[in-house]
């Protein structure tokens, strides 16, 4: 029997084994034995054969599964299998405008004794029908490195370069702890350059996850899922009748890099957070970067209100340092926070006085908070919370360097933090709340997974309780770049990068990982180094128009987070800021219906030319950055037919360019310069 669903084809054999033999046209040769050796769900229990094997495929439990039933309803395929101990239900969700599929598994204990899961992978795929040795150099793996300040940096290597030789090889991509993108974004692409096929996946996890590629029986076996015992010390005990739902995984296909990322982009719009206050993508000013840093105060904020309002920005956000531990100074502050009342030294008239001032200027108001941690010297909160209010390892509270991690499974924690958010909204007047935190506890085992579920459930509850408030997710920059987070939070910090000349490389790649309408990017025309080392009367000559333009360009294709001492800019340079904000607002409708466009492929750090765009139905908005390279630039425009091109930001500065033979030719006048073009299709 065959089961066909969207881009998938399954075979059920006479002995009731079921195998995924075709995905998006990639057909695997199979026998009844090969279907036994490899299954699309993969799990094992304590004492199973995977407990001593780092390769997470071909468990005895999986081999023992037999087909029970399947059904298709409302774009969802459901397949049920079982063995003597477990019933496994597989869900494949499809969507009308993309070939992407979302996969999840439910593992139910049907035995009469308690069972302990040690592996519960979501999706297994098999590649290599041409024989592994012949294909080592045809197949490539795209990972997205997420080093802090240089997030979403693609790294593309052949399977050969990953260590696959003859019938041997193993490559693991994983994350440990509660920052999902600590070193790698939980996504990747498998590419075959001979056939020009691209398969993109994302793992929708807020914490530990794994992607594993191994050479088994002359095939490439690829396993995707959440935590397991081998890499994460994770186990899950299930009593009779209890179930565990695996980490969702999505998969899509394309014949080019642009096409496969477009399909993933369209899928992401189906699962992204839907906040009524954020539907028009309002522009944001956050005074943290290159201005207040950890030392905001009432006087500065009130003085900046009219300046920010004049730019056209709609939200004013005060970041870290507004709270009652601020008087300890930057270093000690983190060891004392966790109470979340206002600091009356910095804000003598209270936060409400500042939010009222912002509202008088027509601005919405926001505050930062780190809701997962209590400082190690905050005696008040350490005395208030019981020991079981904290995440623990070996019976001890997990210490992250400055504080302890809260356990949101505990009602006392949820109650206190729910009251905190209520106070921020109802008493302080918040229209925007930025959740930050990068307190990674490392290997905590199953409790971490439960803690994360409790925390994300609470976060979703807050967003539903206050639909008029925009909630941002941040983790020391972009260290939680994942679609568990982005199904809850309206937008996400892409980086804490402080150098505007480095940010184009992040902007040049990040739309492969995050929807443009959710990708928050900083723009800071006046940086601290320039401010501190330049006499006030010379500042205007040092901050050139092109510096302002590049800063605005970095941000306006995503979600603009304007920052820095804008009041020190001359009128003509402030006009460039306002023009950038106006352009950002003008393309909102197009942005919400766009897909990323990479005419040159990925941006590599230290490239002298970066180009990335948003492709809409009738136009491409293409950003081009010249970063100390050849001023004469030619950019081919593959996969589109360009009818015309014009500069759409900045319109006020002269630019020499032409569109010829589907190629954009630009003659920059400076070594460090950028422009955004609208290319009509």
N, C-alpha and C positions, 0 to 999 in steps of 0.2 A: 504494500500500500504506500502511496505517496501523499504527503501533505504539502500543499503549496500556499504560501502566504507572502504577498508583496515580493520582496527580493529573496525570499528563502524557499528552499525545498528540503523536506525531510523524507526519509525512507523508513518504513516500519517493516522489519523482516518477519519471516514465518515464526521465529522463536520470540517475537515481540520485543526485539531490540529496536530502538529508534535512534537515528543519527541525522545530523545536519550535514547534508552532502553537497549543497549548493547555496552560496550566499552572493547575491548581486552578480550572478553569472559566473562565479568562480566554482567550477565543478570539481569535486574530489572523487578520485577513484576509490571504490570501497568494496569490502567483502563483509560477510557477517562477522568475521574475526576483527576486522578493523573497526567496525561499529562498537564492538565490545571493548576495544582498547581505548577508544576516545569518545567522550560524551560532551555535549554542549553545557549541561550543568556539571559541576564537579564538587564533591564534598567528601569528607572523611570524619571519622570519630576517633576518640581516644583509643589507643591501641591498634589503630588501623595501619595499613602499610605506608601511608604518607607521613606518619608520625616520626619516622626516621629517614625521610627522603625529602630533600629540599625542592625537588621538582613536583609541582602541584598538579599532576595529571595522572589518570589511570588508577584511581583508587579502587579497592575491592568493592567498596560500597557502591560506587558508580557503575562498575561493571555488572553488578547484580540487579540494576534497575530494569524493569520491564514496563512496556507501554500499557497504559490503562485506557486513556481516552483523550480526545481533543475536541475543541469547539472554537468557532469564530463568531464574535459578536462585537459590533461597534468598533471596528478597526483594532480589535484585540484577538490574538491567537492565544489560546490556553492549552497547554499540554500537561497531562498528568501521568507520572510514572511512579512505581513503587518497588521496593524490595521488602525483605522481611522485617526491617526496622523503621524505614522511613518512606513517607509519601512526598514526592517532589513535584510541585506545581510550577510550571514555567509560564511566564507572561511575556508576550511580544506585542508591544503597542506601536501602531503605525499612524502616520499623519498625512493629511491630504496634499500638502504643498511641498513635501520633502520625502526623499527615500529613507531618511533616518528611522531607525527602529530603537525603541527603548525596551530593555530586557531586565527582568527581575525574577528571582526564584524564591519560593517558599518551601522550607524544609520542615516537615512535620514528623514528630516522633510518634509512630504508630505501634511501637513495641510496648510491652508491659513493664518495662524498667526504664529508669532515667538514662539518657544518653548524652554524651558530651561531644559537641561539634568541635573540631579543631581546624577545619577548612570548610568554607562555604562560598566557593567562587560562583560568579554569575554567568559568565559566558566563555565558552571555549571555541576556538576556531582552528582549523587545520589548513596549512599551506604546504606547498612543495610537491605538487603532483608530478613535476618534471624531474624529480630526483634532486636531493639536496646539493650534492657537489656541483651540479651543473647550474644551480640557481643562486649560489652564494652571492654573486656580484650583480645579480638582477634585482634583488630585493633590498630595500632600504627602510630604515626605521627613523622616524622623526620624533624626537623628544623635545620638550619645551622646558629648558632649564630655567630655574626661578631663583637664581642668586639674588639676595637682597640688593636693591638699587639697580639691578640689571635684569628685571623680571621678563618672563615670557621670551627668552632667547632660544630660538630653534637650534638644534644640533642634529644634523642629518648624517647617518653613517650606514654603509652597506652591512648586510648580515655578516659578510666576510670580515669586515673591520670590527664587528661586535664579537668576533671569536668563534664563528661557525666554520668548522673544517670537516670535510667529508660528512660523516653522520654524527658528528659531535658538536656540542656548543650549548651555551646557556647564557641568557641575558635577563636581568631582573630590573624592573623599574618600580620603586615602591616609596612609601612614605610612612614614617613613624610619628605618632603623637597627634596632637590636636590642631596643628596647623597644616592643612591639607596640601599646601603647595610650598612646603619648606624648602625643598631643593628642586622639585619638578612639579609642573602643573599636572593634575591627574587627567591627562589626555595624551594622544599621540596619533601618528599616521603611519601606516604600513604602505609602502609604495613599491610597485613593480615597474621598473623603467623600460623593460622590454615590451610589456603589454600596455603600458601607460594606464595602470589601474592604481587608484588611491582608496584606502580604507581607513576612515578616521573613527577613533573611539574617544569617549570620555567616561570617566568613572565618577559618579555623583556622590562623592564622599566629603565630609567635613573633617575627617581625621585620617586614620591609617587606611591604606589601600595597596594594591599590588597589580602589576602587569608583568607577566612572565612569558618569555619566549624560550623554547627548548627544542632540541633536536631529538626526536623519539621515533624509532622505527622508520627511518628514512623520510620523515616528515618534519615540518615545523609545527609545533603545537603552541598555541597562544592562549593564555589564560588571563581573564580579567575579573577582578572582584575586590572585596574588602579585606579586612584583616584575617590573619590565620595564626596558628600557634608558632610556626617555624620562624616567621619574621617579626611578629608583633606580640608574642606571648598571649595571643587571644584564644579563649575558649568560650563556649556557650553551652551551659547545661540546660537540657530540655526534659521536663517531666513528661509522662505519658499524655499525649494529646496536645502538647505545646508545640509552637512553630517559631522558626526564625526566618525573617525576611532579609534576603541578601541586599547588598549595596547595588542600586540600579546602575546599569551600564547602557550607554547608547552607542550605536554604530551606524555609519553612513558611508556612501560610496560616491566616487566621481572619477572622471577621466582626466582631471587636471587638479592642481593644487587649489585653484580658485573655485572649481566646481565642488570639490569635496567639502571645503570650508563653508561654501555657500549653503550646502545641504545641512551642515551642522548648525549654522547660524539660524536658518529657518526653524529647525527643531527647537533650538534654545528659546525662541520666542513663544513656543507653546508652554514651556515650563517656568519661564521667568516670573519673578514676583510682580504682582499687579497692585500697585498703590495708587489710589485715585489722585493723591497730591502730586504724584510724579509723572503723570501721563503725558504732560507737555514738556518734560525734561527741563525744569527750571534751572537757570544758571546760578552758580554758587560762588560766594567769596568766603574763604576760610583764612583767617588772619595768622594761622600757625607758621606757614612756611616763609622764611626770610623776613619775619616781622616779630610776632610775639613769641614764637617757639613755645616753651613751657611757662611763659611769664605774662599771660594776658592780664589786663586790668580795666577797670571801668572807664577811666579817663580816655585811654587809647581807643577803646571800642566806640565810645560816643563821638569822639572826634572823627572817626573813620566812617560813620554812618552816612553822612551826606556824600562823601567821596565815592563810596561803594554804590550808593543809589544812583549817582550820576553816570556810572558805567553801564547801567541797564541790568546789572546783576539783581537777582530776586531774593537770594538768601544770604544772610550773614551768619557765619558759624564761628564760635569761640571754641578752641581746641583744649588740649590738656593744660591744667593749671588754674582752672576756675574754682576748683573744689577745696575742701577744708584742710587739705594737707599741704597746700601750696606754699605756706610760709616757711616750710622746712628747706626750700630751695630745690633745684632741679634733681639732684642726685638722691637726696633723702626723701623727696616727695613721694617717689614710687614705693618706698618702704612704709609709708604712713597712710596711703589712700585706701579707699574702700567704704567710707561712710557716705560720701556723695551729698554733702551739704555744701553750700556756697562758702567761699573764703571771704570773710568780711573785711580783711585787710586790703585785699586787692579790689573788692567790690563793696565799698562802705555802704552804699545804698541798696545793696542786694542785686542779684541777677535780674530780678523783675524790672528794676529801673532801666537796665540795659535793653532788655527785650522790648520794653515799652518805647524806648527811644528808636529802636529799629523799626518797630511797627509804625511809629509816627512818620518815618521816612519811606513808608511803603514797602519795607523789607520784611521778610520772614526771618525767624531767629532760630539758631541751632546751638547745641552743646555736644561736647565729646564725653564719652564715659568708657571705662574699662570694666565691664560687668562680671568678669570671670575670676577676678583676683582680689585678695585682701592683703595689704602690705604687712610685712612681717613685724613691723613695729606699731601697728595700729591696735593698741591695747583695748580700745573700746570695742572694736568689732571682733577681735580674737576672744574677748571675754563674752561677747554676746552669742557668738556661734558655738555650737557643740562640736566635738571632734568629728562626728559623722556628717557635719555640714561641709566637709572638705574632701577632695579627692585624696585617697590614701594609697600608698604602696608599701607592702610589708608592714602594715599596721600604722605607718607614720604618714603625716600630712606631706603631700608633695610640695617641695619648695622649688620655686623657679628662678631664684636669684634675688628677687626683691619681695616676694610674697607667696601666698598659698592659694591653690586653686579651689574655687567653690564647687560644690556638688549640687547641681540643680535637681537631683532626685529628691533632695531634702525639702520638705514643705516650708521650713523656716527660711531657707535661702530664697526660694521662689517668692515668699510673702514679702521679705524685706526688699528684694530687688524690684518686685512689682510696685511696691509703694514708692520706691525711688523713681521709677519711670513716671509714675503718676504725678509725683512732686515736680519733676522736670517739665511735664506737659502742663499741668493745671496751675501750679504755683509760679514756676519760673517762666512760663510762656513759650515753651519750645515748640517749634514747628518742624524741627529736624533734629535727629539724634544720631550721632556717629558712635557705633560700637567699635572699640579697638581692643586689642589684646593679642599678645604673642607668647603666652605662658606655656611653653611646650613641656609636658611632663615626661616625654620619652616613653619607654616601655612600661605601661601600666596594666596591660592585659585587657580582659573583658570589661572591667569597670570603666575604662576610658570610653569605650564604645557606648555604654549605657549613659555615661555622663554627657557625652556629646549629644545623644538623642534627647536627653532631658533638657539640655541647654538650647538646642535648636527648636524644640517644641515650645519652650518658653519664649524664645525670640519671635517665633511665628505668632504666638498668642499676643505679644505686645503689638506687633504690626497690625493684627486684626482688631485689637482693642482700640487702637488709635490710627484709623485709616487716613486721618488728616495730617499725620506726621510722616515724614520721609525718614527711613532708617537706612543708614550706610554701614557697610561692613568693612572693617580694616583689620589688618594684623601686622603691624610694623611695616606697612606698605601692602604689597600684593601677595602675602604669604597664605592667604585663604582664597585663592582664585579657583573656585570650584562651583559647580552648579547645584550642589546642595545649598550652599550659601546664597547663591543668586536666585534660587527659587523662594527665598525668604526675604532677602534684602533688596531694595530697589537698585542700589548701585554699590560698587566696590572700589576701594582704593587700588590703583594699579602699581603704585610704587611710592617710596619716600625719597626718590631720587632728588637731590638738591641742585644739580647742575643742568641748566636748560639745554646745554650742548649735548648732554647724554640722553635726554628724554626722547629725541626723535627715534632712537633705536628701539625704545619701548613702544612708543606709538606706532612705529613701523611694523610691529609684530603682534601687538596685544589683541587686535581684533580677531586673530585666529583662536584666542582663548576666551574672550569676553565679548558680548554684544556691545556695539558702539554706544548704545543708549545706557549701558550699565558701567562703562569703563571710565572711572574718574581719573583725570589727569591734571596735574598742577601746572599753573602758569604764573611765573613770578618775575615780572620785568626788571625789578631792582633786587639784586641779591645782596646778601650781607657783606660779602667780601668787597664788592664795589662801594657799598654805602660806608663801610668803616674805613676804607683806604682812599677815599676821594673827598676833597674839599667840597662843601655844599655848592659853591659857585661853579664848580667844574663838573658836577654830577650829570648835568644835561648833555654835556659833550661826550661823556663816557658811555652813557646809556643811549645807544644809537636807535634809530627807527627800526633797523633790521633786527636788533636784539628784542625789541618789543614784539615785532612780527613773528619771530621764531617762537617766542614764548606762547603767543596766542595760537599759533599754528599747532603747537604740540597738543593743545587741549581741545580745540573747537570741533574736531572730528569725533571726539568721544564726549565725556561729560566734563565740562569746564569747572575747575576748582581754581579760581583766580586768587592770588595772594600777593604779599609783599607791600612795600610802602608806595602805593600808587600815587599818594598825594604829592610826592616829590617829582613826578613826571611833568614835563612841560605840557601846555595845552595841545600842541599838535601830536604829541606822543600819547596823551590821554585819549585823543580822538582815535588813534589806532586801536587802543584797548576797547573803546566803545564800538568801533567798527567790527572788531572781532566778536564781541558779545552779540551785536546785532546779526552778524552772519550766522553765528551759532544758533540763535533763535529762529532765523529764517529757514534753516534747513531741517528743523525738527521733524516735520512730516516725512520728508524724504529719508531722514536717518532711520526712522522707525520702520521703514520698508526696505532698507538697504541691505546689501551683503558686502563683505570685505572684498577688495580688489588689490592684488599684489602684482603689478605689471613686471617687476623685476624679481619676483619671488621674495623670500624673507630678507629682512635687513640684518646685517651682521655688524656687531659692535666694531667701530673704527672704520666702517664704510664711509667713503667721502660723499656718497649720494644715497639718499633714502627716498623711497616713493611708496605711498600707500593711499588707497582711496576707498570710497564708499560707492558702490555701484547700485543705482536705482533703475527704475523702469526706462527712463528716458535720458539719463545723464549719469556721469561719474564725477564725483567731487574728489579730485586727486591732489594730495599734498606732496610737494617736492621740496626736499631740503638739500641744499648744497653745503657740505660741511668741510670746508677747506680742501675742495677738490678742483677739478677742471671746471672753469666757469662756463664752458660750452658743453651743454648737456643734451643728450638725445635719449629719449625713452620710448621704446617700442610699446605698443598698446595691444597686446595679444587678447584674443577672445572677445573683442568688441569691434564695432565699426564706428569710428569717430567721424562725425559730420563737421563739427566745429569745436573750437576751444577758446575760452576767455578766462582772464584772471578774475576770480570772485573774492579773493582776499590776499593782500590789501589792494583795493581799487585805486587808492590815492597815490601809490608809488609806481614809478615807471618800470615796465618790464618788457624786455624784448623776447618775443617768442613767435613760433609759427607751428601749425599743424600740417604735416606733409607726409603722404603715403602711410597714414595711420601711425605716425610717429610724432611725438611732441618734442620740439627742438627749442631749447631755452638758452639764452645768453645772459647769464647772471653778471651783475656789475661789481659784485663783491665776493670775497672768498667764503663768507658765512652769511647765507641768505636763503630765504624760502618763499614759496608762493603756493596758494591753493587755486587750482584751475577747475572750472566747470566744463566738462567735455560732453557735448551733446551727442546723443546716439540716434 
